[in-house]
Amino acid sequence: MTPGSSAIYETGAAALVFAATFLVGGRVHPFRSLIRDRRSILSFGAGMSAAYVFVHVMPELHDARRAFVESIFTALRYEGMAIYFIALLGFLLFYGLEHQSNRLRGSGAEGATGPAFKLDISGFAAYVWLMAYLLVNHFGNSLVSIELYAIALTFHFLSLDHSLRHEHGDAYERVGRFVLAGMALLGWGMGQLFALPGHILALLVAFISGAIIVNALIMELPAGKDGRFLPFMAGGLVYGLILLPLG
């Protein structure tokens, strides 16, 4: 088996796990024999997502910045600092998505498939698609980085599934989870079909980094989300220590 075909199988398996997380996430309880509180598992996973961004992805932003500068054949002002601005945009956009969704629910505009549901599913469909695409086309890719990415995002998607299931109930169960599962597979499939230029990939990695940070925090910090601080901290510290020597 060649390295290329191995990566196809690895990323394909990861995409299937992502899709399965949305399809059966409501019934999945990892480590049931160790921790009975499912919410604690979700908080642990959100901490892992945050650790992945801070310890693994943020250092890669330096590589993204370099790739961005090297793939542009004209002089750049601020030497590619746009990468960090794009990460900020990802953070702000998904914070705005959460704010607008809450506003729509508070206005009573919510229905079985009301505006808040449509907004959330549309935004997170793009989010899942992009992360599945980057699973395939991610600079610095290796089998180890694929596995680290897949583990962190599986727990992140489990938390996302829990949050959307809690907020939208039957509408998410009937429609939303299938949309997100489909986008995970579609993103992987499109990643196999075409690769974007290096400078565009660098910008997408920066954008999704900011988005992951804010979504992990949104799912954990507000009291209404019923987050668990100690599992969140434990997930971040444990996974961060695992990632640290791997660079």
C-alpha positions as CSV (number, residue, x, y, z in Angstrom):
1,M,0.0,0.0,0.0
2,T,1.5,3.4,-1.0
3,P,1.5,6.4,1.3
4,G,-1.1,8.1,-0.9
5,S,-3.5,5.2,-0.8
6,S,-3.0,4.8,2.9
7,A,-3.9,8.5,3.4
8,I,-7.1,7.9,1.4
9,Y,-8.2,5.1,3.6
10,E,-7.2,6.9,6.8
11,T,-9.1,10.1,5.8
12,G,-12.0,8.1,4.5
13,A,-12.3,6.2,7.8
14,A,-12.2,9.5,9.7
15,A,-14.9,11.0,7.5
16,L,-17.1,8.0,8.2
17,V,-16.5,8.4,11.9
18,F,-17.5,12.1,11.6
19,A,-20.7,11.2,9.8
20,A,-21.5,8.4,12.3
21,T,-21.0,10.9,15.2
22,F,-23.9,13.0,13.9
23,L,-26.1,10.0,13.0
24,V,-25.8,8.1,16.3
25,G,-24.2,10.8,18.6
26,G,-27.3,11.0,20.8
27,R,-26.8,7.3,21.7
28,V,-23.0,7.3,22.0
29,H,-21.5,7.3,25.5
30,P,-17.7,6.7,25.3
31,F,-16.0,5.4,28.4
32,R,-19.4,4.5,30.0
33,S,-17.7,2.1,32.4
34,L,-15.4,4.9,33.6
35,I,-17.6,8.0,33.6
36,R,-21.4,7.8,33.8
37,D,-22.2,11.4,33.2
38,R,-22.3,11.9,29.4
39,R,-22.1,15.7,29.7
40,S,-18.7,15.2,31.4
41,I,-17.5,13.2,28.4
42,L,-18.7,16.0,26.1
43,S,-16.9,18.6,28.2
44,F,-13.7,16.5,28.1
45,G,-14.0,16.3,24.3
46,A,-14.5,20.1,24.1
47,G,-11.3,20.5,26.1
48,M,-9.5,18.2,23.6
49,S,-10.7,20.4,20.8
50,A,-9.4,23.5,22.5
51,A,-6.0,21.8,23.1
52,Y,-5.8,20.7,19.5
53,V,-6.2,24.3,18.3
54,F,-3.8,25.9,20.9
55,V,-1.1,23.3,20.8
56,H,-1.3,21.9,17.3
57,V,-3.1,24.2,15.0
58,M,-1.9,27.6,16.2
59,P,1.7,26.6,15.7
60,E,0.7,25.6,12.2
61,L,-0.6,29.1,11.6
62,H,3.0,30.1,11.4
63,D,3.4,27.5,8.6
64,A,0.2,28.8,7.0
65,R,1.6,32.3,7.1
66,R,4.8,31.1,5.4
67,A,2.9,29.1,2.8
68,F,0.7,32.1,2.2
69,V,3.6,34.4,1.6
70,E,5.6,31.9,-0.5
71,S,2.6,31.2,-2.8
72,I,1.9,34.9,-3.6
73,F,4.4,36.2,-6.1
74,T,4.0,39.8,-5.1
75,A,5.2,41.7,-2.1
76,L,2.8,41.5,0.8
77,R,2.2,44.3,3.3
78,Y,2.5,43.1,6.9
79,E,4.3,39.9,5.7
80,G,1.2,37.6,5.7
81,M,-0.3,38.9,8.9
82,A,-3.7,38.4,7.1
83,I,-3.5,34.8,8.3
84,Y,-4.2,35.9,11.9
85,F,-6.9,38.3,10.8
86,I,-8.7,35.5,9.0
87,A,-8.5,33.4,12.2
88,L,-10.1,36.3,14.0
89,L,-12.9,36.5,11.3
90,G,-13.6,32.8,11.9
91,F,-14.0,33.4,15.6
92,L,-16.2,36.5,15.1
93,L,-18.4,34.9,12.4
94,F,-19.3,31.9,14.5
95,Y,-19.8,34.0,17.6
96,G,-22.2,36.1,15.5
97,L,-24.0,32.9,14.3
98,E,-24.6,31.9,17.9
99,H,-25.7,35.4,18.9
100,Q,-28.2,35.6,16.0
101,S,-29.5,32.1,16.6
102,N,-30.2,33.0,20.2
103,R,-31.9,36.2,19.2
104,L,-34.2,34.4,16.8
105,R,-35.1,31.8,19.4
106,G,-35.8,34.6,21.9
107,S,-38.1,36.4,19.5
108,G,-40.4,33.4,19.3
109,A,-39.6,32.9,15.6
110,E,-38.5,29.4,16.2
111,G,-40.5,26.5,14.8
112,A,-40.0,22.9,13.9
113,T,-37.7,24.1,11.1
114,G,-37.7,27.8,12.0
115,P,-35.2,30.5,11.2
116,A,-32.9,29.7,14.1
117,F,-32.7,26.1,13.1
118,K,-32.1,26.9,9.4
119,L,-29.4,29.4,10.4
120,D,-27.6,26.9,12.7
121,I,-27.7,24.0,10.3
122,S,-26.6,26.2,7.4
123,G,-23.6,27.6,9.3
124,F,-22.6,24.3,10.8
125,A,-23.0,22.5,7.5
126,A,-20.4,24.8,6.0
127,Y,-18.3,24.3,9.1
128,V,-18.4,20.5,8.9
129,W,-17.8,20.5,5.2
130,L,-14.7,22.7,5.5
131,M,-13.2,20.5,8.3
132,A,-13.8,17.3,6.3
133,Y,-12.2,19.0,3.2
134,L,-9.2,20.0,5.3
135,L,-8.9,16.4,6.5
136,V,-7.8,15.6,3.0
137,N,-6.1,18.8,1.9
138,H,-4.2,20.0,4.9
139,F,-0.6,21.2,4.5
140,G,1.9,19.4,6.6
141,N,-0.4,16.4,6.4
142,S,0.9,13.0,7.6
143,L,-0.8,9.9,9.0
144,V,-0.1,11.1,12.5
145,S,-1.6,14.5,11.9
146,I,-4.7,12.9,10.3
147,E,-5.2,10.7,13.4
148,L,-4.7,13.6,15.8
149,Y,-7.1,15.8,13.8
150,A,-9.7,13.0,13.6
151,I,-9.6,12.2,17.3
152,A,-10.0,15.8,18.3
153,L,-12.8,16.6,15.8
154,T,-14.7,13.4,16.7
155,F,-15.1,14.6,20.3
156,H,-15.7,18.2,19.1
157,F,-18.5,17.0,16.8
158,L,-20.0,14.9,19.6
159,S,-20.3,18.1,21.6
160,L,-21.7,19.9,18.6
161,D,-24.3,17.2,18.1
162,H,-25.3,17.3,21.8
163,S,-25.7,21.1,21.6
164,L,-27.8,21.2,18.4
165,R,-29.9,18.2,19.6
166,H,-30.6,20.1,22.9
167,E,-31.5,23.4,21.1
168,H,-33.5,22.0,18.2
169,G,-34.8,18.7,19.4
170,D,-37.0,16.8,16.9
171,A,-36.0,19.1,13.9
172,Y,-32.4,18.2,14.4
173,E,-33.2,14.5,14.9
174,R,-35.3,14.4,11.7
175,V,-33.3,16.7,9.4
176,G,-30.2,18.4,10.9
177,R,-28.1,15.4,11.8
178,F,-28.5,13.9,8.3
179,V,-27.4,17.2,6.7
180,L,-24.3,17.4,8.9
181,A,-23.4,13.7,8.3
182,G,-23.8,14.3,4.6
183,M,-21.6,17.3,4.6
184,A,-18.8,15.4,6.4
185,L,-18.8,12.8,3.5
186,L,-19.2,15.5,0.9
187,G,-16.3,17.5,2.2
188,W,-14.1,14.4,2.2
189,G,-15.2,13.5,-1.4
190,M,-14.6,17.0,-2.7
191,G,-11.2,17.0,-1.0
192,Q,-10.3,13.9,-3.0
193,L,-11.4,15.5,-6.3
194,F,-9.6,18.8,-6.1
195,A,-7.0,20.7,-4.1
196,L,-7.2,24.5,-3.7
197,P,-4.0,26.6,-4.1
198,G,-1.7,26.8,-1.2
199,H,-2.5,30.3,-0.2
200,I,-6.2,29.6,-0.1
201,L,-5.7,26.5,2.0
202,A,-3.6,28.5,4.4
203,L,-6.5,31.0,4.8
204,L,-9.0,28.2,5.3
205,V,-6.9,26.7,8.0
206,A,-6.7,30.0,9.8
207,F,-10.4,30.6,9.5
208,I,-11.4,27.2,10.8
209,S,-8.9,27.6,13.7
210,G,-10.8,30.7,14.9
211,A,-14.1,28.9,14.4
212,I,-13.1,25.9,16.4
213,I,-11.9,28.1,19.3
214,V,-15.2,30.0,19.6
215,N,-17.4,26.9,19.2
216,A,-15.6,24.9,21.8
217,L,-15.9,27.8,24.2
218,I,-19.6,28.5,23.3
219,M,-20.4,24.9,24.1
220,E,-18.7,25.0,27.5
221,L,-18.6,28.5,29.0
222,P,-22.3,29.7,29.3
223,A,-24.1,28.2,32.3
224,G,-27.0,27.4,30.2
225,K,-24.9,24.9,28.2
226,D,-24.4,22.9,31.4
227,G,-20.7,22.5,30.8
228,R,-18.4,20.7,33.2
229,F,-15.3,22.7,34.1
230,L,-13.0,19.9,35.5
231,P,-13.6,17.5,32.6
232,F,-13.1,20.4,30.2
233,M,-9.8,21.3,31.8
234,A,-8.7,17.7,32.1
235,G,-9.4,17.1,28.4
236,G,-7.4,20.2,27.4
237,L,-4.5,19.3,29.7
238,V,-4.3,15.6,28.8
239,Y,-4.6,16.0,25.1
240,G,-2.3,19.0,25.1
241,L,0.4,17.0,26.8
242,I,-0.1,14.2,24.3
243,L,0.3,16.7,21.4
244,L,3.2,18.6,22.9
245,P,6.0,16.2,22.0
246,L,4.5,15.4,18.6
247,G,4.9,19.1,17.5
